[in-house]
């Protein structure tokens, strides 16, 4: 008879998902030796090796792959049990586990604050990551909801748009184009653009727009943060394309300007996303409805 503990299975599931002891340790807030000890105890219990190391990488053995399927199923059942218990507690003591892409972090905390004012007993866990990381969290069923721009097409999800996400061309206030109106899109070919990393939703929307308009732009610095692009644009290193929501403060302080370019802004939408058929808690459902019904109005009011 196997004598496995839930702790061992949780540690194993994390190591198997990341194929990394160190990343599992970070996720579980444990030391790497503690993770290794749990895996060793689990392997002793099942009397089979669960991982094998080739070079610097680890891989699941056949027994490891089999156990991984069961551990994921058990993890899902425990998650469902937690949701059911939270529903019995009601909105007074519920938990919300949400991830947002980095560009949404400029407005998501404001909306979460409004929601938590209404439901003071709710505990929120907010993770801010790039699009690729958020999609992986959805795929691994680690979060209740996600806020992002373009939802993925290759993942079994439910998504609904709740607010416009206008992409604008930004420039430093002393840029010559700030004095012009209805700038032809073709004129942008003469400028250098600072861009987000490949895989970014903003980068993808920008590249699709210029391809549709048969325009080739000059790309300068590439970075994985919108903040770095804003700083570089202010420093005169080039122009940027980003969500207007991410530049509100700099626009108000006259550190950046929106250029009046034809066919801009590019209108996209913010979406609230969850795994299809995932059992959402009463808190997660309430926040989802809050976004769909009130987010756009609240963001307009916050600018007044």
N, C-alpha and C positions, 0 to 999 in steps of 0.2 A: 504494500500500500504506500502510495506517495504521500509525503508530508511536506507539502508546499505551503508557503505563506503568501498572502496577497502582496506583501512588501516585495518579496522575491520576484513575483510575476510582474509587478509594476516596474521594478528596476530592469528586469529582462526585456520587457516590451520597449522601454525607452532605448536601451542599448541596441536592440534589434532594429528599431526604426531608424536610428541615426547611424548605425554601424560604427559607433564611436563611444568609448567609455567616458572620455572627457566631456563630450557634448551631453551625454546622459546625466553626468554628474552636475553640470551646469543647470540643466532643466529641472532636476530633482532637488537642487540645493544640497547636494552631498559632496563629500570628497571623493576623488577617484579611487583611493584604496577601499572606501566603504562600498562603492559600486562593484569593484572587483570581488570583494568578499561575498556580497550577495549572489553574484553570478557563480562563484566557486561553490557556495553552499547549495545552490539550485542544481548545478551539474552533479554534485555528490548525491543529491536526493534522487535524481532521475537516472543516475549511473550511466550517463552519456555525455559526451562533449557537445556543447551547444554552439560554440564559435571555434573557428580556426583562423590562425593568423598567417598571412602570406605577405612577406615584406613588412611594411608599416601599416597595412590595412587588415581589418578583420572581416570575416564572412560567416554567415550562418551555415552550420552543418545541416544535414538532412533532418536530424532530430530538432535542431534549432528552428528550421523553417516550419516544421510541424507544430512545435510548441508556440511559435509566434502567432499562428492562426488562432489557436485556442486562447492565447493571452489577450489578443485583440477582441475576441468575442466576449471574454470575461470583463475586460475593461469597458466595453460598450454596455454590458448589463449593469455594471456598477454605476456607470454614468446615468443610465436610465433610472436606477434605484434612487440616486441622489436627486434627480429631477422630480421623481414622485414624492420624495420626502419634502423637498422644497415647496412643492405645490400644497402639501398639507400644512406647511408653516404659513403659506400665503405670502403676500407682498411685504409683510413686515420683516421677514428675516431671509429673504431670497438672495441668490447670488447671480451675477451676470458676468460671463466670461466673453470678452469681445476683443477682436483685433481690428486695427485700421491700417490702411496703407499710409505711408509717411505724409503724403500731401493732405490726407484727411485729418491729420493731427492738428491742423490749424483751426478747425472748427469743432471736431468731435468732443473735446473736453467741455466746451461751452454747452453742448447739447446734453452731455452726460450730467453736468452740474444741474441743469434745469430738471432733468428726470429725477435725480437723487433728492432734489428739494421737495419733489412731490411724494417720493417714496423714501423716506429718511432711513428706513431699516435695511435698504438694499446695499449689498456689498458688491463693488465693481472691481474686476480685474481687467485692466486695459493694456493691451500689447500693441506697440507701434513697430511695424516692420515694412520692408519693401514688398512689392506685389508678389514676388516669387515665394517669399517666406509665408505670407498670409495664405496663399493658395495651398501651400503644403500643410499648414495648420488646419485648413478646411478638409483637405484630403485625409488627414490623419485623425479627424474628428476630435481635435483638441480644444475647439472653441464653440460657443453657442452661435455667435453672429460675427459677420465681418462687414466692414464698410470699405468700399472700393469704387473705382471708376468703372471700367469695362469688365463685366463678369466673365469668367472663363467659359468657353464653349465645350471643353472636353471633360468637364467635371459634373457629376450628378447633383445639381444644386437647384434651389429656389432663389430667385432674386427679384427685387422690385426697385424701381427708381423712386427716390424721394425728394430730390432737389437738383436744380440745374448746376452744372459745373463748367462755367465758361473758361476756355483757355484763351489767354491774351498774350500779345507781344509786349514785353517790358523793355525799357531802356533807361539809362541814367538821365536825369532832368536836363542836362546840358547837351544831349545828343541832338544833332541837326534835324533829325526826323520828327522830333517832338513838336516842331513848329509847323509841320505839314498836316494836311487833311486828306482823307481818302487816298492813302498811299497805295499805289498798285502793288499787288502781291509780288510781281516780277521784280520790283525794286529791291526786295529782300535778298536777292541773289548776291548783291554787293556787300552784304553784311556778314559778320561772323556770329554764329550762334553757339551759346553754351548749352549743353544738352545733358539730360539725365542718362543713366546707364541703359544698355540694351535690356529689354524685358520690362522696363518701366511703362506704365499705362500712358503717361504723358508723352514719353518718347515715341511710343507707337502711334498715338493720335497725331502727333506732329509730322511724323514721316508719312503717314497715310495722306494727310492734307497736302503736303508738298508734292507727293507723287501724283495725286489727282490733278493738281494744277500744273504738272509738268515743270516743276521748279527744282533745281539742284542747289542746296544751300551749303555754305562753308561751315563745317563744324569745328569749333575750337575745343575748349576744355570739356571733358566728360566727367561727371560726378554722380554719386549715388544719393545726394541730398539736394533738396530744393533750396535749403538755406545757403549752401555753397554757391549755387547759381545766383541767388539774389545778391550776395556779397560781391561776386565777381562782376555782375552787371553794374553795380554801384561803382566799382573800381574802374569801369570803362573797358573791360576785357571783351565785351561783345553784348549781343542782345540775348534775351531768353524768352521761352514760351512756357507758361505755367498757368495753373489754375488761379483765377483772380482771387479766390478765397485765401490763397497762401501768401498773397502780397498786400493784404488790406492795410496792415500797420505801416509798411514802407510807403504805400501810396498816400495815406493820410498825412505822413510826416514829410511828404515831398522828396523822399529819397529815391523813388522810382516813378516812372511815368508809363502809362499805357499808350502805345502808339495806335493811331487811327489808321488801321490797315484794312483795305477792302477784303470782304469775306471773313473778317474776324469780328467778334470772337468765334472760335470753334465751340459750338454748344455740345457738351457731353452731359452726362448725368451721374450723380452719385447713387450707388445702389447699396441696399442692405441685403446680405447674402447669408444663406445657411444651407447645410447639407439637406438634400431632399430626403423626406421621410424621417428626419431627425426629430425626436420628441423634445420640443422646446419647453422649458419651464414657464411658469406663469410670468416670471420676471422678464425672461427673454421675449416672450410674446408681447408683453406690455411695452417693452422698449421698441420692438419692431413697429408696433402700431403707433407709438409716439413719433417715431421718425417719419412714417408715411403720412401722418395727419398734421403734424405740427412743425417739423424741422424747418421747412422752407420759410414759413411765417416768422418763426423765432429768429432766424438768421437775418431777415430783412429788418425786424424790429431792433436787433442788436446794433445795427449800423446807424440808427437814428440818434 
